[in-house]
Amino acid sequence: MFQQSLYEKEIYYSRQAAALGWDTQDKLEQLDCFIYGLRGLGLEIAKNLILMGLKRIVIYDKTILSISDLGTNFYANANQVDKVTREKAVIQSLKALNDNVIVDLYDGIINGQNLSEFSVVVMTDMWDQELISEINEATRKKGNGFILAHSSGLFGSIFVDFSDNFVIENNNGQTCKEYLIEEITKNQNGVVHTIDTIQGLQDGDYVQFKEVLGMTEVNDSVFKIITLSPNRFSIGDTTKFQAYQRNGKAIQIKFPQNTSYKSFKNMLSFENKNNLDRSLQLQISYNSILTFMNQNGRLPNLLNHDDADLVLKLALKITKEQYQLDIQLIRNIAQHLQAQIAPLTSFWGGLVAFEVIKFTGKFTPIKQWLHLEFYEALPEIEVNKKSKNCQYDDYYAIFGQETMEKLQNQNVLLMGIGGLGNEYLKIFSLMGIGSGQKGSLITVDNDQIEVSNLNRQFLFSKHHIGSNKANVACAVINQINQSIQCKAYPYAMSKESEQIFNQSFWNQVDFTVNAVDNIRARHYMDSQCCYYSKPNFESGSEGTQCHSQVILPYQTESFSEFKDRPEMSSPKSTFMNFPYTKDHNIEWALEYFNNLFEKASKDLYQLSQNPQTFLNTVYNQNQRYIDYLKDQLELIEKYVLLVINPTLENLVRYAKELFSSLFDVKIKYLLSRYPADFLQQNGLLFWTNPRRLPMSIEFNSTDPLHCQFIHSVVKIVIKILGQQLQFDSEQISFLVGSIDINKNKELFENLQFNENEIKQENDMRMIKLEKLVQENILNMQQIRPFSYQKDKLSCVELEFITSAANLRGINYNIPPASRQQVRERVECIIPQLITTKSAITGIVGIEILKNILQKNIKYIRNTYINLAIPTFIFAQPKPPYQNVDQEFNQQFLDRTIAVPKNWTSWDRIRINKKMTVGGLIEYFEQKYNVNVQIIGFNQHLIYSKFKKSSQELLTKDCADLYAKVSKEKLPEDEISFDVILDSYQMINGQEVSVDFPLIKYHYRV
């Protein structure tokens, strides 16, 4: 077992820990899990849990690998079929996923006594009711977890039992938030007004108050709340309290929840209701399968009508009322029960793996059954379901050979090969997308593989680090399915690359799957899919939440027609001068980090190369900002003096002076300008929420946080100076304690602002700097501009930002941020989990199959899932937005009329015959009753009725003219260009601008 360093662990699990929290990650690493069954579902669960870093995974499946297993098994190959067991076929690949996880085969007897020793037991594809109950009861007695899961055709289920006394520490996994108080009313239904919105609070939650002045009775007390508006909640009777004066914060409190679970045997019983809802219909079907297994010693055979009839009879016996049952549902479940398909093993595998994670006490486990079915994806006509003795046999049994052959001959564009992209490629290769003679699978991504990717991008290994994702992914999926015709494009898809991803490229694409991880790229892909009228399957995930959107030409709204919630950020003035959150302190520390090291070192380097030019440039750029110029020159001078005499003592002195300036002197100066009792012009105290009254900090050589700051500054400055000083922490600690900077008074005076004095000081310092550099030119040549990877902080960089942020937190009485929280904020880490990606890509796989089957829009589903709660929402997509007449159109900045009426982003006006410019004008004026003023072809202006010279163009052929103005021959592999019209209609004597859909001129008809 490989042991990672703390730094390596933070990098590897950074995205996952941002979603789970490091406390939960540590608990995960103590769990051992047993997984029974290694068809597609069991393998998916194992893969996810190993990537997430459990202590030990033990797998068991002695069944000989069959050809149909290859339809869901991404680690087995045809050479192993009929020769090795399922467990032997996958064990080495699973072990290679994560060096920190022990992965073993189980050779013992499968019984309750043996398996109850595991933290969590996961049984998949198990229908032996007696054995299930035995293992379940044994795990319950030990207080361990038990999960039973099935992925059976288009039906699936999960049963969870975490014993009688299970404690949920955090029901939704969200960290407790703080809300600054603006007012608390004094009445029978006291209302708390907050400065920021109370997002994250809901009725029945609890808050605890701190730092409230006036109504001090609420401090340290806990209240149950009722939300009233985005920034108000009630806490009950406050009439007996003193009147609220100012300040204070409400801190969200989460209490552990004790919950008990029933055994599998007890949960099989249910009440007979007059109206059976879908979940109860599925439970009856499930119980009927168990009974069939118990009576026959086997499961219903695939596509066997007689067996399906027997299952139906068992279901009728259970309900005793025939009219209540969905007969076709029961038949479907029975007939397809033994089939497994990759989209749903991926979906259920993601869900089950996350239920294992919940055994740590974080998030809300399923209570206790979850049944779902996707039978709206079944073909609606007769299809050929005969077996071919190949890996696609289970797919044939459900969707038919015709459907799968059509799917495999599609040309599919997968944009983004990150976490989602890896999961899509897994599913696509197992289904054979792009394996037909006319098919292809196109992967597009310009990113390189990094260490942090390995935690959720399972196609990549350590030896792939630094290689392009698209190239590696194509090579790896060809190992899963050699028939896939994969084409890799190691480029970014953007405006800048449209010469590569041109009209010819898009003409070959049948549909796209968007797996990029940022909004800007999603909007661009959406615009291209709309432009070229391509179906687009959009998905995304963040933490425990994931979603998918099916975007079909002419039928649904596009991605861009969603209104994005704007990102909330704090003004720079807030975090620089008056912070009140951890994030403010981190942003402040990052700002100083950039100025003190990155910018200053670049200034220093430029100074060393050409002193006079650099100083003149700096002076000219900052003449109006003399205080800023003063700070910049002063910092450069300090660095130059360190270059001249780079002793460890001088470096430590500089770091200690910096500490004193940032956390002591500047705070004292701020308080001298705004004392604690300072009043604003409106008569209110200055230091009231959201401003927090600060306190200064004097350096203490025995305080680890103070020393951490000093150490980090010294290490970074040595790097800038290009020095190779040898030292240890004890030397720095000794020096920092012995050095007396004794400059507080001088530093304090430097903060006073006298314009004339500052100007004189700046002029003198520039002369001094130029002289110092010329006299020490050799020393200056050692300077190295400091730069850092903003998405991958080194240990010392993280050390400085963390210590600076937390010292600032002490100044303003703000709780400290952990190293991990700092890393997440600075590196803009988005919480990511393999489980949500596995789940949502499976859902999209089902929607792709519906699209191949040309399902009616009423069967298409957009999906939202939150695994933490857990919540599943499936909704029919909205129709596309219809453009209408507008009194004020934001794009035109004028009144507009939509022509034709109610056009959508999918609509086109197509010119399918050769025309002159005059003919084009006449066409639009006659057909659409508009007056054409300006014509453009793509980005080129062609005609303006306001220019006399344009009259000569009226007889010119449009295609010839476009070739002339673009100075390029019309591409052989393209057929059209865009026409842009500026036109109007006369309405009641007024010119009203016309809003047209996209106009395409086809020069090759």
Residue pairs with C-beta under 8 A, 6 or more apart in sequence:
1 99
1 100
1 101
1 102
2 99
2 100
3 100
4 12
4 100
7 795
8 451
10 17
10 819
10 820
10 823
11 451
11 452
11 792
12 451
12 452
12 454
12 455
13 25
13 53
13 455
14 452
14 820
14 823
14 824
14 827
14 829
15 452
15 455
15 456
15 829
15 830
15 831
15 832
15 833
16 25
16 52
16 53
16 455
16 456
16 831
16 832
16 833
16 834
17 25
17 820
18 543
18 820
18 824
18 829
18 830
18 831
18 832
19 173
19 543
19 544
19 831
19 832
19 833
20 28
20 173
20 357
20 362
20 833
21 173
21 175
21 362
22 818
22 820
24 357
24 360
24 362
25 53
27 360
27 361
28 52
28 53
28 54
28 55
28 357
28 360
29 53
29 54
29 55
29 100
30 55
30 119
31 54
31 55
31 56
31 119
31 120
31 356
31 359
31 360
32 54
32 55
32 56
32 57
32 58
32 118
32 119
33 49
33 54
33 56
33 57
33 58
33 118
33 119
33 120
33 121
33 122
33 356
34 58
34 59
34 60
34 106
34 115
34 118
34 120
34 121
34 122
35 42
35 45
35 46
35 49
35 57
35 58
35 59
35 60
35 122
35 124
36 42
36 60
36 61
36 110
36 121
36 122
36 123
36 124
36 126
37 60
37 61
37 123
37 124
37 125
37 126
38 46
38 59
38 60
38 61
38 63
38 73
38 86
38 87
38 90
39 61
39 69
39 72
39 73
39 86
39 124
39 125
39 340
39 345
40 69
40 71
40 72
40 73
40 151
40 340
40 341
40 342
40 345
40 346
40 349
40 430
41 72
41 124
41 125
41 149
41 150
41 151
41 340
41 345
41 348
41 349
41 352
42 59
42 61
42 122
42 124
42 125
43 72
43 73
43 74
43 75
43 86
43 90
43 345
43 349
44 345
44 346
44 348
44 349
44 350
44 353
44 838
45 122
45 124
45 149
45 349
45 352
45 353
45 356
46 57
46 59
46 90
46 94
46 103
47 94
47 97
47 349
47 458
48 349
48 350
48 353
48 834
48 835
48 838
49 57
49 353
49 356
50 57
50 94
50 97
50 98
50 101
50 103
51 97
51 98
51 455
51 456
51 458
51 834
52 353
52 357
52 455
52 833
52 834
52 835
53 98
53 100
53 101
53 455
54 101
54 356
55 101
55 102
56 101
56 102
56 103
56 104
57 94
57 101
57 102
57 103
57 104
58 103
58 104
58 105
58 106
58 118
59 87
59 90
59 91
59 94
59 103
59 104
59 105
59 106
60 87
60 105
60 106
60 110
61 85
61 86
61 87
62 85
62 86
62 87
63 85
63 86
64 82
64 83
64 84
64 85
64 86
65 73
65 76
65 80
65 81
65 82
65 83
65 84
65 85
65 86
65 89
66 81
66 82
67 78
67 81
67 82
67 389
67 390
67 391
67 393
68 390
68 391
68 393
68 394
69 76
69 81
69 86
69 391
70 76
70 77
70 78
70 81
70 391
70 430
71 340
71 341
71 342
71 391
71 392
71 393
71 394
71 395
71 430
71 431
72 340
72 341
72 342
72 345
72 394
72 430
73 86
73 89
73 90
73 430
74 426
74 429
74 430
74 480
75 89
75 90
75 93
75 94
76 86
76 89
76 90
77 89
77 479
78 391
80 89
87 105
88 105
91 103
91 105
94 103
95 103
96 461
97 103
97 458
108 114
110 131
110 135
111 131
111 134
111 135
111 138
112 134
112 135
112 136
112 137
112 138
112 139
113 138
115 121
115 135
115 138
115 139
116 135
116 138
116 139
116 141
116 142
116 144
117 142
117 144
118 139
118 144
119 144
119 145
119 359
120 144
120 145
120 146
120 147
120 356
120 359
121 135
121 139
121 144
121 145
121 146
121 147
122 147
122 148
122 149
122 352
122 356
123 132
123 135
123 146
123 147
123 148
123 149
124 148
124 149
124 150
124 151
124 352
125 150
125 151
125 152
126 132
126 148
127 150
127 289
127 290
127 293
127 299
128 293
129 290
129 293
129 294
130 294
132 148
132 264
133 263
133 264
133 265
135 146
136 146
136 148
136 161
136 263
136 264
136 265
137 263
137 265
139 145
139 146
139 161
139 163
140 146
140 161
140 163
140 164
140 261
140 263
143 163
143 165
144 163
145 160
145 161
145 162
145 163
145 356
145 359
146 160
146 161
146 162
146 264
147 158
147 159
147 160
147 161
147 352
147 355
147 356
148 157
148 158
148 159
148 264
149 156
149 157
149 158
149 159
149 348
149 351
149 352
150 156
150 157
150 348
151 340
151 344
151 345
151 347
151 348
151 349
152 333
152 336
152 337
152 338
152 339
152 340
153 332
153 333
153 335
153 336
153 337
153 338
153 339
153 340
153 341
153 398
154 332
154 336
154 341
154 344
154 373
154 374
154 375
154 377
154 378
154 398
155 282
155 285
155 332
155 333
155 336
155 337
155 371
155 372
155 373
155 374
155 375
156 344
156 347
156 348
156 371
156 372
156 373
157 282
157 286
157 369
157 370
157 371
157 372
158 348
158 351
158 352
158 355
158 366
158 369
158 370
159 264
159 267
159 368
159 369
160 261
160 355
160 365
160 366
160 367
160 368
161 261
161 262
161 263
161 264
161 267
161 368
162 259
162 261
162 358
162 359
162 365
163 260
163 261
164 260
164 261
165 258
165 260
166 258
166 259
166 260
166 261
166 361
166 365
167 256
167 257
167 258
167 259
167 361
168 256
168 257
168 259
168 361
168 362
168 363
168 364
168 365
169 254
169 256
169 361
169 362
170 254
170 361
170 362
170 363
171 254
171 257
171 363
171 364
171 869
172 363
172 364
172 868
172 869
173 362
173 363
173 543
173 544
173 868
174 200
176 251
176 252
176 253
176 254
177 199
177 200
177 201
177 251
177 252
178 249
178 250
178 251
178 252
178 581
179 194
179 195
179 196
179 198
179 201
179 207
179 249
179 250
179 251
179 252
180 194
180 195
180 196
180 248
180 249
180 580
180 689
180 690
181 192
181 193
181 194
181 195
181 209
181 212
181 244
181 247
181 248
181 249
181 250
181 689
182 193
182 194
182 195
182 231
182 689
183 192
183 193
183 244
184 190
184 191
184 192
184 193
184 212
184 215
184 218
184 235
184 238
184 244
184 248
185 191
185 193
185 238
185 244
186 215
186 238
186 239
186 241
186 243
186 244
187 237
187 238
187 239
188 237
188 239
189 234
189 236
189 237
190 234
190 235
190 236
190 237
190 238
190 239
190 241
191 228
191 232
191 233
191 234
191 235
192 225
192 232
192 233
192 234
192 235
192 250
193 231
193 232
194 231
194 232
194 233
194 250
195 231
195 689
195 690
196 231
197 230
197 231
198 227
198 230
198 231
198 232
198 233
199 230
200 252
201 207
201 225
201 227
201 233
201 252
202 227
203 225
203 226
203 227
204 224
204 225
204 226
205 224
205 225
205 252
205 253
206 222
206 223
206 224
206 225
206 252
206 253
206 254
206 255
207 222
207 223
207 225
207 233
207 235
207 250
207 251
207 252
207 253
208 220
208 221
208 222
208 223
208 250
208 251
208 253
209 218
209 219
209 220
209 221
209 223
209 248
209 249
209 250
209 251
210 219
210 220
210 248
210 249
210 251
211 219
211 247
211 248
211 249
212 218
212 219
212 244
212 247
212 248
213 244
213 245
213 246
213 247
213 248
214 242
214 243
214 244
214 245
214 246
215 238
215 241
215 242
215 243
215 244
215 245
216 242
217 240
217 241
217 242
218 235
218 238
218 241
218 248
219 248
222 253
223 235
223 236
224 235
224 236
225 233
225 234
225 235
226 233
226 234
227 233
228 234
246 685
246 688
246 689
247 688
247 689
248 689
249 689
256 361
259 367
261 367
261 368
262 368
267 368
267 369
268 287
268 290
270 280
270 283
270 284
272 319
272 320
272 321
273 280
274 324
275 324
276 284
276 319
276 324
276 325
278 373
279 369
279 371
281 325
281 326
281 329
281 330
282 329
282 333
282 371
282 372
282 373
283 369
283 371
284 315
284 318
284 319
284 325
284 330
285 311
285 315
285 329
285 330
285 333
285 334
286 371
287 315
287 318
288 311
288 312
288 314
288 315
288 318
288 330
288 334
289 299
289 300
289 311
289 333
289 334
289 337
291 314
292 299
292 300
292 307
292 310
292 311
292 314
292 334
293 299
296 310
299 337
299 338
300 307
300 308
300 310
300 311
300 334
300 335
300 337
300 338
301 307
301 338
302 335
302 336
302 337
302 338
302 339
302 394
302 397
303 335
303 336
303 385
303 397
304 335
305 335
307 334
307 335
308 330
308 331
308 334
308 335
311 330
311 331
311 333
311 334
312 325
312 327
312 330
312 331
312 334
315 325
315 330
316 322
316 325
319 325
329 373
329 375
332 373
332 375
332 378
333 373
336 397
336 398
339 394
339 395
339 397
339 398
340 394
341 394
341 395
341 398
341 431
342 426
342 427
342 430
342 431
342 842
342 845
343 427
343 431
343 841
343 842
343 843
343 844
343 845
343 846
343 849
344 374
344 842
344 845
344 846
345 842
346 423
346 426
346 427
346 838
346 839
346 841
346 842
346 845
347 838
347 839
347 842
347 843
347 845
347 846
348 842
349 838
349 842
350 834
350 835
350 836
350 837
350 838
350 839
350 840
350 842
350 867
351 370
351 835
351 839
351 867
351 870
353 834
353 835
353 838
354 363
354 544
354 833
354 835
354 836
354 839
354 867
355 365
355 366
357 363
357 835
358 364
358 365
359 365
363 544
363 867
363 868
363 869
364 868
364 869
364 870
366 870
370 870
372 872
374 846
376 850
376 855
376 859
376 861
377 399
377 846
377 849
377 850
377 853
377 855
377 859
378 398
378 399
379 399
379 400
379 403
379 853
380 853
380 855
383 399
383 400
383 401
383 402
383 403
384 396
384 400
384 401
384 402
385 396
385 397
385 398
385 400
385 401
386 396
386 401
387 393
387 396
387 397
388 396
388 401
391 430
391 432
392 404
392 431
392 432
395 403
395 404
395 431
396 404
399 849
399 853
403 849
403 852
403 853
404 431
404 432
405 436
406 852
407 431
407 432
407 433
407 848
407 849
407 852
408 431
408 432
408 433
408 434
408 435
408 436
408 439
409 436
409 437
409 438
409 439
410 433
410 434
410 436
410 439
410 510
410 511
410 852
411 434
411 438
411 439
411 440
411 442
411 508
411 509
411 510
412 428
412 433
412 434
412 439
412 440
412 441
412 442
412 509
412 510
412 511
412 512
412 513
413 442
413 444
413 509
413 511
413 512
413 513
413 534
414 421
414 424
414 425
414 428
414 441
414 442
414 443
414 444
414 512
414 513
414 515
415 444
415 445
415 493
415 512
415 513
415 514
415 515
415 516
415 521
415 525
416 444
416 445
416 514
416 515
416 516
416 517
416 521
417 425
417 443
417 444
417 445
417 447
417 457
417 469
417 470
417 473
417 515
418 445
418 447
418 453
418 457
418 469
418 515
418 516
418 517
419 453
419 456
419 457
419 517
419 541
419 832
419 834
419 837
420 515
420 517
420 539
420 540
420 541
420 837
420 840
420 841
421 443
421 445
421 457
421 469
421 473
421 515
422 456
422 457
422 458
422 459
422 460
422 473
422 837
423 837
423 838
423 841
423 842
424 513
424 515
424 841
424 844
424 845
425 441
425 443
425 459
425 473
425 476
425 477
426 458
426 459
426 477
426 480
426 841
427 841
427 842
427 845
428 434
428 441
428 477
428 484
429 441
429 477
429 480
429 481
429 484
430 480
430 481
431 845
432 481
432 483
432 484
433 439
433 441
433 484
434 440
434 441
434 484
434 485
434 486
435 481
435 483
435 484
435 485
439 485
440 485
440 486
440 487
440 508
441 474
441 477
441 484
441 485
441 486
441 487
442 486
442 487
442 489
442 509
443 469
443 470
443 473
443 474
443 486
443 487
443 488
443 489
444 470
444 489
444 491
444 493
444 501
445 468
445 469
445 470
445 473
445 489
445 490
446 468
446 470
446 490
446 491
446 492
447 468
447 469
448 465
448 466
448 467
448 468
448 469
449 457
449 460
449 464
449 465
449 466
449 467
449 468
449 469
449 472
450 465
450 792
451 462
451 465
452 792
453 460
453 469
454 460
454 461
454 462
455 834
456 832
456 833
456 834
456 837
457 469
458 834
459 472
459 473
459 476
459 477
460 469
460 472
460 473
460 476
464 472
468 488
468 490
469 490
470 488
470 489
470 490
471 488
471 490
473 486
473 488
474 486
474 487
474 488
477 484
477 486
478 484
478 486
489 500
489 501
491 497
491 500
491 501
493 501
493 521
493 524
493 525
493 528
494 521
494 524
495 524
501 528
502 971
502 973
502 974
503 532
503 971
503 973
503 974
503 975
503 976
504 971
504 973
504 974
506 528
506 532
506 534
507 532
507 973
509 532
509 534
510 534
510 535
511 534
511 535
511 536
511 537
511 848
511 851
512 525
512 529
512 534
512 535
512 536
512 537
513 536
513 537
513 539
513 844
513 848
514 522
514 525
514 526
514 536
514 537
514 538
514 539
514 559
515 539
516 522
516 525
517 540
517 830
519 564
522 538
522 540
522 559
523 559
523 560
525 536
525 559
526 536
526 538
526 551
526 558
526 559
526 560
527 560
528 534
529 535
529 536
529 551
529 558
530 553
530 558
530 560
530 905
530 906
531 998
533 553
533 554
533 906
533 908
534 553
535 550
535 551
535 552
535 553
535 851
536 551
536 558
536 559
537 548
537 549
537 550
537 551
537 844
537 847
537 848
537 851
538 548
538 549
538 550
538 551
538 559
539 546
539 547
539 548
539 549
539 840
539 841
539 843
539 844
540 546
540 547
540 840
541 547
541 832
541 833
541 836
541 837
541 840
542 830
542 831
542 832
543 831
543 832
543 833
543 836
543 868
544 833
544 836
544 866
544 867
544 868
545 836
545 864
545 865
545 866
545 867
545 868
546 836
546 837
546 839
546 840
546 863
546 864
546 865
546 867
547 840
547 862
547 863
547 864
547 865
548 840
548 843
548 844
548 847
548 862
548 863
549 559
549 562
549 862
549 877
550 556
550 847
550 851
550 860
550 861
550 862
550 877
551 557
551 558
551 559
551 877
552 851
552 857
552 860
552 877
553 906
554 880
554 904
554 906
554 907
555 857
555 860
555 877
555 879
555 880
556 857
556 860
556 877
556 878
556 879
556 880
557 877
557 878
557 879
557 880
557 881
558 880
558 905
558 906
560 905
561 880
561 881
561 905
570 581
570 583
570 584
570 587
572 591
574 580
574 584
574 690
575 583
575 584
575 585
575 587
575 588
575 591
576 588
576 591
577 670
578 690
578 691
578 692
579 585
579 588
579 692
579 808
579 812
579 814
580 689
580 690
580 691
580 692
580 812
580 814
581 814
582 805
582 809
582 814
582 815
582 816
582 817
582 821
583 825
584 814
585 805
585 806
585 808
585 809
585 812
585 814
585 817
586 801
586 805
586 817
586 821
586 822
586 825
586 826
587 825
588 804
588 805
588 808
589 800
589 801
589 802
589 804
589 805
589 808
589 822
590 801
590 826
592 662
592 804
593 797
593 800
593 801
593 804
595 635
596 635
596 658
597 716
597 717
597 720
597 786
598 786
598 787
598 788
600 635
600 636
600 639
600 720
601 639
601 720
601 783
601 784
601 785
601 786
602 785
602 786
603 614
603 618
603 632
603 636
604 636
604 639
604 640
604 643
604 720
604 783
604 785
605 783
605 784
605 785
606 614
607 614
607 615
607 636
607 640
607 769
607 773
607 780
608 773
608 777
608 780
608 781
608 783
611 769
611 770
611 773
611 774
612 770
615 766
615 769
615 770
618 629
618 632
618 633
619 629
619 762
619 766
622 628
622 629
622 632
623 629
626 755
626 758
626 759
626 762
627 753
627 758
629 762
630 758
630 761
630 762
630 765
633 762
633 765
633 766
633 769
634 750
634 765
636 769
637 765
637 768
637 769
637 772
638 654
639 717
639 720
639 721
640 769
640 772
640 773
640 776
640 780
641 650
641 772
642 650
642 651
642 654
642 717
642 721
643 721
643 776
643 779
643 780
643 782
643 783
644 772
644 776
644 779
646 718
646 721
646 723
646 725
648 714
648 725
648 727
648 731
648 732
648 735
649 735
649 739
651 713
651 714
651 717
651 718
651 725
652 710
652 714
652 732
652 735
652 736
652 739
653 739
653 741
654 713
654 717
655 709
655 710
655 713
655 714
655 717
655 736
656 699
656 710
656 736
656 739
656 741
657 741
657 743
657 747
658 713
659 699
659 706
659 709
659 710
659 807
660 698
660 699
660 741
660 743
660 744
660 747
661 747
662 804
662 807
662 808
663 696
663 697
663 807
663 808
663 810
663 811
664 696
664 697
664 698
664 699
664 744
665 696
665 744
665 747
665 748
665 751
666 751
667 694
667 695
667 696
667 697
667 811
668 696
668 748
669 748
669 751
670 694
671 694
671 696
674 686
674 687
676 687
676 693
677 685
678 685
678 686
678 687
679 685
679 686
680 686
687 693
692 812
692 813
692 814
694 811
694 812
694 813
695 810
695 811
695 813
696 811
697 706
697 807
697 810
697 811
699 706
699 736
700 706
701 707
701 733
701 736
701 737
705 803
705 806
705 807
705 810
706 807
707 729
707 732
707 733
707 736
708 799
708 802
708 803
709 800
709 803
709 804
709 807
710 732
710 736
711 729
711 732
711 799
712 796
712 797
712 799
712 800
712 803
713 800
714 727
714 732
715 796
715 799
716 786
716 796
716 797
716 800
718 725
719 784
719 786
720 783
720 784
720 785
720 786
721 782
721 783
721 784
722 782
722 783
722 784
723 782
773 780
788 794
788 797
790 826
790 827
791 827
791 828
792 827
793 801
793 823
793 826
793 827
798 819
798 822
798 823
798 826
801 822
801 826
802 817
802 818
802 819
802 822
805 816
805 817
805 822
806 816
806 817
808 814
809 815
809 816
809 817
817 825
823 829
833 867
835 867
836 865
836 867
839 865
839 867
840 863
840 865
843 861
843 863
843 865
847 860
847 861
850 859
850 860
851 860
857 876
857 877
858 876
860 876
860 877
861 874
861 875
861 876
861 877
862 874
862 875
862 876
862 877
863 872
863 873
863 874
863 875
864 871
864 872
864 873
864 875
865 871
865 872
865 873
880 904
880 905
880 906
881 904
881 905
882 902
882 903
882 904
883 898
883 902
883 903
883 904
883 995
883 997
884 898
884 901
884 902
885 896
885 897
885 898
886 895
886 896
886 898
886 995
887 895
888 894
888 895
889 895
889 896
889 993
889 995
891 995
892 993
892 995
894 993
895 992
895 993
896 992
896 993
896 994
896 995
897 985
897 987
897 992
897 993
897 994
897 995
898 995
899 928
899 930
899 985
899 994
899 995
899 996
900 907
900 928
900 997
903 996
903 997
904 997
905 997
907 997
907 998
908 997
908 998
908 999
908 1000
909 996
909 997
909 998
909 999
909 1000
910 999
910 1000
910 1002
911 920
911 923
911 979
911 999
911 1000
911 1001
911 1002
912 1002
912 1005
913 1005
914 957
914 958
914 959
914 1003
914 1005
915 923
915 957
915 958
915 1001
916 954
916 955
916 956
916 957
916 958
917 935
917 942
917 943
917 953
917 954
917 955
917 956
917 958
917 961
918 954
918 955
920 935
920 958
920 979
920 1001
921 932
921 935
921 943
921 954
924 930
924 932
924 981
924 983
925 931
925 932
928 994
929 985
930 981
930 983
930 984
930 985
930 994
931 983
931 984
931 985
931 986
931 991
932 945
932 981
932 982
932 983
933 944
933 945
933 946
933 982
933 983
933 984
934 941
934 943
934 944
934 945
934 980
934 981
934 982
935 942
935 943
935 944
935 979
935 980
935 981
935 982
936 942
936 979
936 980
936 981
937 958
937 961
937 962
937 965
937 966
937 977
937 978
937 979
937 980
937 1001
938 962
938 966
938 977
938 978
940 962
940 965
940 966
942 953
942 961
942 962
942 965
943 950
943 953
943 954
944 950
953 961
958 1001
958 1003
959 970
959 1001
959 1003
962 970
962 977
962 1001
962 1003
963 969
963 970
970 1003
974 1004
975 1002
975 1003
975 1004
976 1000
976 1001
976 1002
976 1003
976 1004
977 1000
977 1001
977 1003
978 998
978 999
978 1000
978 1001
979 999
979 1000
979 1001
980 999
981 994
981 996
981 999
982 993
983 993
983 994
983 996
984 991
984 992
984 993
984 994
985 991
985 992
985 994
986 992
